[in-house]
Amino acid sequence: MAKKTVKKKRFVMTDEHYTAQSYVFRIGYKIYPMVYPDGYRIAVQLGDNIKIGEKTFSPHKDEWSEQIWDLYMQIYKRDKQKGLI
């Protein structure tokens, strides 16, 4: 029996992604990749507070950039739900 190939869902940015990114920048967040010997980790900075994710992303794939866009959306949707936007 042949192996079944799993297709990865293709990441598609929408206007809402850009709106979320603008909002997150405006309120002072900086989200960026940090280089480690085994790949990238995502850093989230607000003022002087920096949190570095535990998950390491391969430098040969776009997973880390997709994760950054996901974080923009999470922050935006969280604040929108709280009525802060």
PDB file of N, CA, C and O in Angstrom, chain B, residues numbered from 101:
ATOM      1  N   MET B 101       0.837  -1.175   0.000  1.00  0.00           N
ATOM      2  CA  MET B 101       0.000   0.000   0.000  1.00  0.00           C
ATOM      3  C   MET B 101       0.885   1.241   0.000  1.00  0.00           C
ATOM      4  O   MET B 101       1.842   1.317   0.771  1.00  0.00           O
ATOM      5  N   ALA B 102       0.583   2.192  -0.837  1.00  0.00           N
ATOM      6  CA  ALA B 102       1.388   3.412  -0.963  1.00  0.00           C
ATOM      7  C   ALA B 102       1.145   4.344   0.220  1.00  0.00           C
ATOM      8  O   ALA B 102       0.064   4.384   0.807  1.00  0.00           O
ATOM      9  N   LYS B 103       2.190   5.083   0.539  1.00  0.00           N
ATOM     10  CA  LYS B 103       2.069   6.050   1.625  1.00  0.00           C
ATOM     11  C   LYS B 103       1.183   7.209   1.195  1.00  0.00           C
ATOM     12  O   LYS B 103       1.229   7.670   0.055  1.00  0.00           O
ATOM     13  N   LYS B 104       0.398   7.651   2.121  1.00  0.00           N
ATOM     14  CA  LYS B 104      -0.477   8.781   1.855  1.00  0.00           C
ATOM     15  C   LYS B 104       0.297  10.065   2.147  1.00  0.00           C
ATOM     16  O   LYS B 104       0.835  10.229   3.242  1.00  0.00           O
ATOM     17  N   THR B 105       0.354  10.963   1.188  1.00  0.00           N
ATOM     18  CA  THR B 105       1.059  12.211   1.413  1.00  0.00           C
ATOM     19  C   THR B 105       0.121  13.216   2.068  1.00  0.00           C
ATOM     20  O   THR B 105      -1.053  13.324   1.714  1.00  0.00           O
ATOM     21  N   VAL B 106       0.665  13.938   3.021  1.00  0.00           N
ATOM     22  CA  VAL B 106      -0.104  14.942   3.737  1.00  0.00           C
ATOM     23  C   VAL B 106       0.299  16.306   3.188  1.00  0.00           C
ATOM     24  O   VAL B 106       1.462  16.703   3.259  1.00  0.00           O
ATOM     25  N   LYS B 107      -0.679  17.009   2.644  1.00  0.00           N
ATOM     26  CA  LYS B 107      -0.394  18.344   2.133  1.00  0.00           C
ATOM     27  C   LYS B 107      -0.504  19.355   3.263  1.00  0.00           C
ATOM     28  O   LYS B 107      -1.474  19.364   4.021  1.00  0.00           O
ATOM     29  N   LYS B 108       0.510  20.205   3.359  1.00  0.00           N
ATOM     30  CA  LYS B 108       0.500  21.253   4.357  1.00  0.00           C
ATOM     31  C   LYS B 108      -0.430  22.364   3.886  1.00  0.00           C
ATOM     32  O   LYS B 108      -0.427  22.740   2.714  1.00  0.00           O
ATOM     33  N   LYS B 109      -1.211  22.873   4.803  1.00  0.00           N
ATOM     34  CA  LYS B 109      -2.112  23.965   4.466  1.00  0.00           C
ATOM     35  C   LYS B 109      -1.279  25.194   4.105  1.00  0.00           C
ATOM     36  O   LYS B 109      -0.405  25.611   4.864  1.00  0.00           O
ATOM     37  N   ARG B 110      -1.557  25.750   2.964  1.00  0.00           N
ATOM     38  CA  ARG B 110      -0.794  26.901   2.496  1.00  0.00           C
ATOM     39  C   ARG B 110      -1.237  28.150   3.256  1.00  0.00           C
ATOM     40  O   ARG B 110      -2.430  28.416   3.402  1.00  0.00           O
ATOM     41  N   PHE B 111      -0.256  28.906   3.731  1.00  0.00           N
ATOM     42  CA  PHE B 111      -0.524  30.133   4.469  1.00  0.00           C
ATOM     43  C   PHE B 111      -0.872  31.249   3.492  1.00  0.00           C
ATOM     44  O   PHE B 111      -0.125  31.521   2.552  1.00  0.00           O
ATOM     45  N   VAL B 112      -2.012  31.888   3.725  1.00  0.00           N
ATOM     46  CA  VAL B 112      -2.456  32.980   2.864  1.00  0.00           C
ATOM     47  C   VAL B 112      -2.745  34.192   3.741  1.00  0.00           C
ATOM     48  O   VAL B 112      -3.574  34.131   4.648  1.00  0.00           O
ATOM     49  N   MET B 113      -2.057  35.285   3.462  1.00  0.00           N
ATOM     50  CA  MET B 113      -2.287  36.505   4.224  1.00  0.00           C
ATOM     51  C   MET B 113      -3.495  37.247   3.673  1.00  0.00           C
ATOM     52  O   MET B 113      -3.761  37.246   2.471  1.00  0.00           O
ATOM     53  N   THR B 114      -4.208  37.872   4.581  1.00  0.00           N
ATOM     54  CA  THR B 114      -5.385  38.652   4.218  1.00  0.00           C
ATOM     55  C   THR B 114      -5.176  40.095   4.672  1.00  0.00           C
ATOM     56  O   THR B 114      -4.179  40.412   5.321  1.00  0.00           O
ATOM     57  N   ASP B 115      -6.113  40.953   4.330  1.00  0.00           N
ATOM     58  CA  ASP B 115      -6.043  42.340   4.796  1.00  0.00           C
ATOM     59  C   ASP B 115      -6.075  42.410   6.319  1.00  0.00           C
ATOM     60  O   ASP B 115      -5.485  43.306   6.923  1.00  0.00           O
ATOM     61  N   GLU B 116      -6.771  41.456   6.930  1.00  0.00           N
ATOM     62  CA  GLU B 116      -6.843  41.445   8.398  1.00  0.00           C
ATOM     63  C   GLU B 116      -5.465  41.209   9.011  1.00  0.00           C
ATOM     64  O   GLU B 116      -5.176  41.737  10.084  1.00  0.00           O
ATOM     65  N   HIS B 117      -4.612  40.429   8.351  1.00  0.00           N
ATOM     66  CA  HIS B 117      -3.259  40.217   8.853  1.00  0.00           C
ATOM     67  C   HIS B 117      -2.485  41.539   8.909  1.00  0.00           C
ATOM     68  O   HIS B 117      -1.786  41.820   9.882  1.00  0.00           O
ATOM     69  N   TYR B 118      -2.621  42.335   7.863  1.00  0.00           N
ATOM     70  CA  TYR B 118      -1.923  43.622   7.830  1.00  0.00           C
ATOM     71  C   TYR B 118      -2.505  44.601   8.853  1.00  0.00           C
ATOM     72  O   TYR B 118      -1.770  45.385   9.453  1.00  0.00           O
ATOM     73  N   THR B 119      -3.810  44.555   9.046  1.00  0.00           N
ATOM     74  CA  THR B 119      -4.452  45.375  10.070  1.00  0.00           C
ATOM     75  C   THR B 119      -3.939  44.978  11.453  1.00  0.00           C
ATOM     76  O   THR B 119      -3.631  45.831  12.285  1.00  0.00           O
ATOM     77  N   ALA B 120      -3.854  43.674  11.681  1.00  0.00           N
ATOM     78  CA  ALA B 120      -3.361  43.158  12.963  1.00  0.00           C
ATOM     79  C   ALA B 120      -1.911  43.572  13.182  1.00  0.00           C
ATOM     80  O   ALA B 120      -1.545  43.988  14.282  1.00  0.00           O
ATOM     81  N   GLN B 121      -1.083  43.462  12.149  1.00  0.00           N
ATOM     82  CA  GLN B 121       0.320  43.840  12.267  1.00  0.00           C
ATOM     83  C   GLN B 121       0.445  45.326  12.623  1.00  0.00           C
ATOM     84  O   GLN B 121       1.224  45.687  13.505  1.00  0.00           O
ATOM     85  N   SER B 122      -0.306  46.174  11.951  1.00  0.00           N
ATOM     86  CA  SER B 122      -0.273  47.615  12.223  1.00  0.00           C
ATOM     87  C   SER B 122      -0.693  47.909  13.657  1.00  0.00           C
ATOM     88  O   SER B 122      -0.073  48.726  14.338  1.00  0.00           O
ATOM     89  N   TYR B 123      -1.740  47.246  14.109  1.00  0.00           N
ATOM     90  CA  TYR B 123      -2.228  47.439  15.470  1.00  0.00           C
ATOM     91  C   TYR B 123      -1.163  47.034  16.487  1.00  0.00           C
ATOM     92  O   TYR B 123      -0.887  47.773  17.432  1.00  0.00           O
ATOM     93  N   VAL B 124      -0.574  45.868  16.291  1.00  0.00           N
ATOM     94  CA  VAL B 124       0.430  45.349  17.226  1.00  0.00           C
ATOM     95  C   VAL B 124       1.644  46.282  17.282  1.00  0.00           C
ATOM     96  O   VAL B 124       2.171  46.543  18.363  1.00  0.00           O
ATOM     97  N   PHE B 125       2.087  46.781  16.139  1.00  0.00           N
ATOM     98  CA  PHE B 125       3.196  47.748  16.119  1.00  0.00           C
ATOM     99  C   PHE B 125       2.797  49.021  16.867  1.00  0.00           C
ATOM    100  O   PHE B 125       3.587  49.564  17.639  1.00  0.00           O
ATOM    101  N   ARG B 126       1.570  49.497  16.636  1.00  0.00           N
ATOM    102  CA  ARG B 126       1.107  50.758  17.213  1.00  0.00           C
ATOM    103  C   ARG B 126       1.068  50.708  18.743  1.00  0.00           C
ATOM    104  O   ARG B 126       1.350  51.706  19.406  1.00  0.00           O
ATOM    105  N   ILE B 127       0.716  49.537  19.303  1.00  0.00           N
ATOM    106  CA  ILE B 127       0.648  49.451  20.765  1.00  0.00           C
ATOM    107  C   ILE B 127       1.992  49.085  21.393  1.00  0.00           C
ATOM    108  O   ILE B 127       2.093  48.945  22.612  1.00  0.00           O
ATOM    109  N   GLY B 128       3.027  48.930  20.557  1.00  0.00           N
ATOM    110  CA  GLY B 128       4.376  48.798  21.102  1.00  0.00           C
ATOM    111  C   GLY B 128       5.020  47.424  21.085  1.00  0.00           C
ATOM    112  O   GLY B 128       6.128  47.264  21.596  1.00  0.00           O
ATOM    113  N   TYR B 129       4.365  46.440  20.518  1.00  0.00           N
ATOM    114  CA  TYR B 129       4.966  45.103  20.443  1.00  0.00           C
ATOM    115  C   TYR B 129       6.009  45.044  19.334  1.00  0.00           C
ATOM    116  O   TYR B 129       5.892  45.699  18.299  1.00  0.00           O
ATOM    117  N   LYS B 130       7.028  44.239  19.589  1.00  0.00           N
ATOM    118  CA  LYS B 130       7.988  43.871  18.552  1.00  0.00           C
ATOM    119  C   LYS B 130       8.074  42.350  18.581  1.00  0.00           C
ATOM    120  O   LYS B 130       8.349  41.761  19.627  1.00  0.00           O
ATOM    121  N   ILE B 131       7.843  41.723  17.450  1.00  0.00           N
ATOM    122  CA  ILE B 131       7.895  40.261  17.357  1.00  0.00           C
ATOM    123  C   ILE B 131       8.884  39.923  16.253  1.00  0.00           C
ATOM    124  O   ILE B 131       8.733  40.368  15.115  1.00  0.00           O
ATOM    125  N   TYR B 132       9.896  39.135  16.594  1.00  0.00           N
ATOM    126  CA  TYR B 132      10.963  38.871  15.634  1.00  0.00           C
ATOM    127  C   TYR B 132      11.634  37.525  15.910  1.00  0.00           C
ATOM    128  O   TYR B 132      11.544  36.997  17.019  1.00  0.00           O
ATOM    129  N   PRO B 133      12.311  36.970  14.892  1.00  0.00           N
ATOM    130  CA  PRO B 133      13.042  35.709  15.090  1.00  0.00           C
ATOM    131  C   PRO B 133      14.407  35.985  15.716  1.00  0.00           C
ATOM    132  O   PRO B 133      15.044  36.998  15.429  1.00  0.00           O
ATOM    133  N   MET B 134      14.837  35.076  16.565  1.00  0.00           N
ATOM    134  CA  MET B 134      16.187  35.139  17.135  1.00  0.00           C
ATOM    135  C   MET B 134      16.929  33.894  16.673  1.00  0.00           C
ATOM    136  O   MET B 134      16.385  32.790  16.695  1.00  0.00           O
ATOM    137  N   VAL B 135      18.160  34.080  16.260  1.00  0.00           N
ATOM    138  CA  VAL B 135      18.953  32.975  15.735  1.00  0.00           C
ATOM    139  C   VAL B 135      19.595  32.204  16.894  1.00  0.00           C
ATOM    140  O   VAL B 135      20.236  32.785  17.769  1.00  0.00           O
ATOM    141  N   TYR B 136      19.409  30.917  16.874  1.00  0.00           N
ATOM    142  CA  TYR B 136      20.034  29.993  17.824  1.00  0.00           C
ATOM    143  C   TYR B 136      20.796  28.959  17.006  1.00  0.00           C
ATOM    144  O   TYR B 136      20.544  28.816  15.810  1.00  0.00           O
ATOM    145  N   PRO B 137      21.719  28.238  17.628  1.00  0.00           N
ATOM    146  CA  PRO B 137      22.508  27.258  16.866  1.00  0.00           C
ATOM    147  C   PRO B 137      21.662  26.215  16.125  1.00  0.00           C
ATOM    148  O   PRO B 137      22.066  25.716  15.074  1.00  0.00           O
ATOM    149  N   ASP B 138      20.481  25.890  16.681  1.00  0.00           N
ATOM    150  CA  ASP B 138      19.653  24.848  16.064  1.00  0.00           C
ATOM    151  C   ASP B 138      18.492  25.410  15.243  1.00  0.00           C
ATOM    152  O   ASP B 138      17.656  24.641  14.770  1.00  0.00           O
ATOM    153  N   GLY B 139      18.420  26.738  15.061  1.00  0.00           N
ATOM    154  CA  GLY B 139      17.353  27.333  14.256  1.00  0.00           C
ATOM    155  C   GLY B 139      16.904  28.667  14.812  1.00  0.00           C
ATOM    156  O   GLY B 139      17.693  29.399  15.410  1.00  0.00           O
ATOM    157  N   TYR B 140      15.624  28.982  14.613  1.00  0.00           N
ATOM    158  CA  TYR B 140      15.056  30.245  15.074  1.00  0.00           C
ATOM    159  C   TYR B 140      14.088  30.021  16.222  1.00  0.00           C
ATOM    160  O   TYR B 140      13.392  29.007  16.281  1.00  0.00           O
ATOM    161  N   ARG B 141      14.057  30.979  17.126  1.00  0.00           N
ATOM    162  CA  ARG B 141      13.026  31.048  18.154  1.00  0.00           C
ATOM    163  C   ARG B 141      12.387  32.418  18.041  1.00  0.00           C
ATOM    164  O   ARG B 141      13.042  33.388  17.658  1.00  0.00           O
ATOM    165  N   ILE B 142      11.119  32.495  18.373  1.00  0.00           N
ATOM    166  CA  ILE B 142      10.385  33.732  18.240  1.00  0.00           C
ATOM    167  C   ILE B 142      10.445  34.517  19.550  1.00  0.00           C
ATOM    168  O   ILE B 142      10.160  33.984  20.623  1.00  0.00           O
ATOM    169  N   ALA B 143      10.822  35.798  19.442  1.00  0.00           N
ATOM    170  CA  ALA B 143      10.862  36.694  20.594  1.00  0.00           C
ATOM    171  C   ALA B 143       9.699  37.672  20.497  1.00  0.00           C
ATOM    172  O   ALA B 143       9.398  38.203  19.428  1.00  0.00           O
ATOM    173  N   VAL B 144       9.056  37.895  21.632  1.00  0.00           N
ATOM    174  CA  VAL B 144       7.980  38.877  21.719  1.00  0.00           C
ATOM    175  C   VAL B 144       8.414  39.906  22.758  1.00  0.00           C
ATOM    176  O   VAL B 144       8.662  39.582  23.919  1.00  0.00           O
ATOM    177  N   GLN B 145       8.499  41.162  22.302  1.00  0.00           N
ATOM    178  CA  GLN B 145       8.979  42.228  23.172  1.00  0.00           C
ATOM    179  C   GLN B 145       7.913  43.308  23.307  1.00  0.00           C
ATOM    180  O   GLN B 145       7.327  43.752  22.319  1.00  0.00           O
ATOM    181  N   LEU B 146       7.673  43.721  24.548  1.00  0.00           N
ATOM    182  CA  LEU B 146       6.789  44.836  24.833  1.00  0.00           C
ATOM    183  C   LEU B 146       7.510  45.691  25.862  1.00  0.00           C
ATOM    184  O   LEU B 146       7.633  45.306  27.025  1.00  0.00           O
ATOM    185  N   GLY B 147       7.981  46.839  25.432  1.00  0.00           N
ATOM    186  CA  GLY B 147       8.815  47.672  26.303  1.00  0.00           C
ATOM    187  C   GLY B 147      10.137  46.966  26.559  1.00  0.00           C
ATOM    188  O   GLY B 147      10.817  46.547  25.623  1.00  0.00           O
ATOM    189  N   ASP B 148      10.498  46.837  27.831  1.00  0.00           N
ATOM    190  CA  ASP B 148      11.747  46.160  28.193  1.00  0.00           C
ATOM    191  C   ASP B 148      11.559  44.668  28.427  1.00  0.00           C
ATOM    192  O   ASP B 148      12.536  43.944  28.615  1.00  0.00           O
ATOM    193  N   ASN B 149      10.316  44.201  28.419  1.00  0.00           N
ATOM    194  CA  ASN B 149      10.031  42.781  28.656  1.00  0.00           C
ATOM    195  C   ASN B 149      10.158  41.995  27.361  1.00  0.00           C
ATOM    196  O   ASN B 149       9.515  42.317  26.362  1.00  0.00           O
ATOM    197  N   ILE B 150      10.990  40.964  27.388  1.00  0.00           N
ATOM    198  CA  ILE B 150      11.172  40.101  26.227  1.00  0.00           C
ATOM    199  C   ILE B 150      10.889  38.658  26.647  1.00  0.00           C
ATOM    200  O   ILE B 150      11.437  38.165  27.633  1.00  0.00           O
ATOM    201  N   LYS B 151      10.037  38.005  25.892  1.00  0.00           N
ATOM    202  CA  LYS B 151       9.770  36.578  26.104  1.00  0.00           C
ATOM    203  C   LYS B 151      10.195  35.838  24.854  1.00  0.00           C
ATOM    204  O   LYS B 151       9.834  36.216  23.739  1.00  0.00           O
ATOM    205  N   ILE B 152      10.966  34.779  25.047  1.00  0.00           N
ATOM    206  CA  ILE B 152      11.463  33.982  23.926  1.00  0.00           C
ATOM    207  C   ILE B 152      10.774  32.628  23.965  1.00  0.00           C
ATOM    208  O   ILE B 152      10.781  31.937  24.984  1.00  0.00           O
ATOM    209  N   GLY B 153      10.181  32.263  22.841  1.00  0.00           N
ATOM    210  CA  GLY B 153       9.474  30.990  22.755  1.00  0.00           C
ATOM    211  C   GLY B 153      10.400  29.799  22.913  1.00  0.00           C
ATOM    212  O   GLY B 153      11.596  29.886  22.636  1.00  0.00           O
ATOM    213  N   GLU B 154       9.842  28.701  23.354  1.00  0.00           N
ATOM    214  CA  GLU B 154      10.625  27.485  23.557  1.00  0.00           C
ATOM    215  C   GLU B 154      10.781  26.684  22.278  1.00  0.00           C
ATOM    216  O   GLU B 154      11.753  25.944  22.121  1.00  0.00           O
ATOM    217  N   LYS B 155       9.829  26.826  21.359  1.00  0.00           N
ATOM    218  CA  LYS B 155       9.868  26.040  20.122  1.00  0.00           C
ATOM    219  C   LYS B 155      10.933  26.591  19.184  1.00  0.00           C
ATOM    220  O   LYS B 155      11.052  27.801  18.995  1.00  0.00           O
ATOM    221  N   THR B 156      11.701  25.682  18.604  1.00  0.00           N
ATOM    222  CA  THR B 156      12.735  26.060  17.638  1.00  0.00           C
ATOM    223  C   THR B 156      12.235  25.736  16.240  1.00  0.00           C
ATOM    224  O   THR B 156      11.737  24.640  15.981  1.00  0.00           O
ATOM    225  N   PHE B 157      12.375  26.707  15.343  1.00  0.00           N
ATOM    226  CA  PHE B 157      11.935  26.561  13.963  1.00  0.00           C
ATOM    227  C   PHE B 157      13.126  26.388  13.046  1.00  0.00           C
ATOM    228  O   PHE B 157      14.176  26.994  13.260  1.00  0.00           O
ATOM    229  N   SER B 158      12.970  25.569  12.034  1.00  0.00           N
ATOM    230  CA  SER B 158      14.023  25.314  11.062  1.00  0.00           C
ATOM    231  C   SER B 158      14.307  26.575  10.252  1.00  0.00           C
ATOM    232  O   SER B 158      13.378  27.276   9.851  1.00  0.00           O
ATOM    233  N   PRO B 159      15.593  26.872  10.007  1.00  0.00           N
ATOM    234  CA  PRO B 159      15.916  28.045   9.185  1.00  0.00           C
ATOM    235  C   PRO B 159      15.621  27.812   7.705  1.00  0.00           C
ATOM    236  O   PRO B 159      15.651  28.756   6.915  1.00  0.00           O
ATOM    237  N   HIS B 160      15.339  26.575   7.323  1.00  0.00           N
ATOM    238  CA  HIS B 160      15.119  26.233   5.924  1.00  0.00           C
ATOM    239  C   HIS B 160      13.651  26.228   5.522  1.00  0.00           C
ATOM    240  O   HIS B 160      13.318  25.910   4.381  1.00  0.00           O
ATOM    241  N   LYS B 161      12.777  26.580   6.453  1.00  0.00           N
ATOM    242  CA  LYS B 161      11.346  26.592   6.168  1.00  0.00           C
ATOM    243  C   LYS B 161      10.772  27.940   6.602  1.00  0.00           C
ATOM    244  O   LYS B 161      11.415  28.699   7.327  1.00  0.00           O
ATOM    245  N   ASP B 162       9.571  28.218   6.152  1.00  0.00           N
ATOM    246  CA  ASP B 162       8.922  29.484   6.481  1.00  0.00           C
ATOM    247  C   ASP B 162       8.037  29.413   7.720  1.00  0.00           C
ATOM    248  O   ASP B 162       7.242  30.320   7.966  1.00  0.00           O
ATOM    249  N   GLU B 163       8.164  28.361   8.487  1.00  0.00           N
ATOM    250  CA  GLU B 163       7.306  28.187   9.655  1.00  0.00           C
ATOM    251  C   GLU B 163       7.439  29.339  10.645  1.00  0.00           C
ATOM    252  O   GLU B 163       6.444  29.775  11.225  1.00  0.00           O
ATOM    253  N   TRP B 164       8.640  29.827  10.840  1.00  0.00           N
ATOM    254  CA  TRP B 164       8.853  30.884  11.825  1.00  0.00           C
ATOM    255  C   TRP B 164       8.131  32.170  11.416  1.00  0.00           C
ATOM    256  O   TRP B 164       7.585  32.867  12.272  1.00  0.00           O
ATOM    257  N   SER B 165       8.122  32.491  10.121  1.00  0.00           N
ATOM    258  CA  SER B 165       7.431  33.718   9.697  1.00  0.00           C
ATOM    259  C   SER B 165       5.913  33.555   9.828  1.00  0.00           C
ATOM    260  O   SER B 165       5.212  34.509  10.166  1.00  0.00           O
ATOM    261  N   GLU B 166       5.413  32.360   9.564  1.00  0.00           N
ATOM    262  CA  GLU B 166       3.991  32.101   9.743  1.00  0.00           C
ATOM    263  C   GLU B 166       3.605  32.224  11.218  1.00  0.00           C
ATOM    264  O   GLU B 166       2.521  32.707  11.546  1.00  0.00           O
ATOM    265  N   GLN B 167       4.496  31.785  12.097  1.00  0.00           N
ATOM    266  CA  GLN B 167       4.235  31.887  13.528  1.00  0.00           C
ATOM    267  C   GLN B 167       4.160  33.347  13.963  1.00  0.00           C
ATOM    268  O   GLN B 167       3.340  33.697  14.812  1.00  0.00           O
ATOM    269  N   ILE B 168       5.002  34.195  13.395  1.00  0.00           N
ATOM    270  CA  ILE B 168       4.953  35.621  13.715  1.00  0.00           C
ATOM    271  C   ILE B 168       3.617  36.214  13.289  1.00  0.00           C
ATOM    272  O   ILE B 168       3.003  36.965  14.046  1.00  0.00           O
ATOM    273  N   TRP B 169       3.162  35.882  12.082  1.00  0.00           N
ATOM    274  CA  TRP B 169       1.863  36.378  11.616  1.00  0.00           C
ATOM    275  C   TRP B 169       0.737  35.864  12.507  1.00  0.00           C
ATOM    276  O   TRP B 169      -0.220  36.590  12.778  1.00  0.00           O
ATOM    277  N   ASP B 170       0.842  34.616  12.964  1.00  0.00           N
ATOM    278  CA  ASP B 170      -0.168  34.064  13.874  1.00  0.00           C
ATOM    279  C   ASP B 170      -0.198  34.846  15.194  1.00  0.00           C
ATOM    280  O   ASP B 170      -1.268  35.091  15.751  1.00  0.00           O
ATOM    281  N   LEU B 171       0.973  35.233  15.684  1.00  0.00           N
ATOM    282  CA  LEU B 171       1.031  36.003  16.924  1.00  0.00           C
ATOM    283  C   LEU B 171       0.406  37.384  16.756  1.00  0.00           C
ATOM    284  O   LEU B 171      -0.292  37.861  17.652  1.00  0.00           O
ATOM    285  N   TYR B 172       0.649  38.028  15.621  1.00  0.00           N
ATOM    286  CA  TYR B 172      -0.013  39.311  15.346  1.00  0.00           C
ATOM    287  C   TYR B 172      -1.523  39.140  15.448  1.00  0.00           C
ATOM    288  O   TYR B 172      -2.207  39.937  16.092  1.00  0.00           O
ATOM    289  N   MET B 173      -2.035  38.094  14.808  1.00  0.00           N
ATOM    290  CA  MET B 173      -3.481  37.853  14.798  1.00  0.00           C
ATOM    291  C   MET B 173      -4.002  37.529  16.204  1.00  0.00           C
ATOM    292  O   MET B 173      -5.080  37.990  16.579  1.00  0.00           O
ATOM    293  N   GLN B 174      -3.257  36.752  16.975  1.00  0.00           N
ATOM    294  CA  GLN B 174      -3.701  36.401  18.322  1.00  0.00           C
ATOM    295  C   GLN B 174      -3.834  37.638  19.204  1.00  0.00           C
ATOM    296  O   GLN B 174      -4.828  37.801  19.912  1.00  0.00           O
ATOM    297  N   ILE B 175      -2.828  38.506  19.157  1.00  0.00           N
ATOM    298  CA  ILE B 175      -2.860  39.719  19.971  1.00  0.00           C
ATOM    299  C   ILE B 175      -4.006  40.621  19.523  1.00  0.00           C
ATOM    300  O   ILE B 175      -4.751  41.148  20.350  1.00  0.00           O
ATOM    301  N   TYR B 176      -4.139  40.792  18.220  1.00  0.00           N
ATOM    302  CA  TYR B 176      -5.197  41.631  17.659  1.00  0.00           C
ATOM    303  C   TYR B 176      -6.582  41.115  18.045  1.00  0.00           C
ATOM    304  O   TYR B 176      -7.422  41.890  18.504  1.00  0.00           O
ATOM    305  N   LYS B 177      -6.830  39.826  17.865  1.00  0.00           N
ATOM    306  CA  LYS B 177      -8.143  39.243  18.180  1.00  0.00           C
ATOM    307  C   LYS B 177      -8.425  39.276  19.679  1.00  0.00           C
ATOM    308  O   LYS B 177      -9.562  39.502  20.093  1.00  0.00           O
ATOM    309  N   ARG B 178      -7.396  39.052  20.491  1.00  0.00           N
ATOM    310  CA  ARG B 178      -7.566  39.102  21.948  1.00  0.00           C
ATOM    311  C   ARG B 178      -8.019  40.495  22.379  1.00  0.00           C
ATOM    312  O   ARG B 178      -8.969  40.638  23.149  1.00  0.00           O
ATOM    313  N   ASP B 179      -7.327  41.522  21.874  1.00  0.00           N
ATOM    314  CA  ASP B 179      -7.676  42.890  22.251  1.00  0.00           C
ATOM    315  C   ASP B 179      -9.024  43.312  21.666  1.00  0.00           C
ATOM    316  O   ASP B 179      -9.762  44.075  22.288  1.00  0.00           O
ATOM    317  N   LYS B 180      -9.337  42.822  20.489  1.00  0.00           N
ATOM    318  CA  LYS B 180     -10.626  43.133  19.856  1.00  0.00           C
ATOM    319  C   LYS B 180     -11.761  42.529  20.676  1.00  0.00           C
ATOM    320  O   LYS B 180     -12.795  43.163  20.884  1.00  0.00           O
ATOM    321  N   GLN B 181     -11.558  41.299  21.137  1.00  0.00           N
ATOM    322  CA  GLN B 181     -12.575  40.616  21.947  1.00  0.00           C
ATOM    323  C   GLN B 181     -12.779  41.333  23.282  1.00  0.00           C
ATOM    324  O   GLN B 181     -13.891  41.368  23.809  1.00  0.00           O
ATOM    325  N   LYS B 182     -11.698  41.907  23.830  1.00  0.00           N
ATOM    326  CA  LYS B 182     -11.785  42.634  25.098  1.00  0.00           C
ATOM    327  C   LYS B 182     -12.375  44.034  24.911  1.00  0.00           C
ATOM    328  O   LYS B 182     -12.659  44.726  25.888  1.00  0.00           O
ATOM    329  N   GLY B 183     -12.559  44.446  23.654  1.00  0.00           N
ATOM    330  CA  GLY B 183     -13.118  45.764  23.393  1.00  0.00           C
ATOM    331  C   GLY B 183     -12.088  46.882  23.433  1.00  0.00           C
ATOM    332  O   GLY B 183     -12.450  48.052  23.561  1.00  0.00           O
ATOM    333  N   LEU B 184     -10.815  46.540  23.327  1.00  0.00           N
ATOM    334  CA  LEU B 184      -9.762  47.542  23.389  1.00  0.00           C
ATOM    335  C   LEU B 184      -9.508  48.215  22.040  1.00  0.00           C
ATOM    336  O   LEU B 184      -8.797  49.216  21.957  1.00  0.00           O
ATOM    337  N   ILE B 185     -10.092  47.654  21.001  1.00  0.00           N
ATOM    338  CA  ILE B 185      -9.888  48.212  19.664  1.00  0.00           C
ATOM    339  C   ILE B 185     -11.163  48.914  19.232  1.00  0.00           C
ATOM    340  O   ILE B 185     -11.224  49.462  18.132  1.00  0.00           O
TER     341      ILE B 185
END
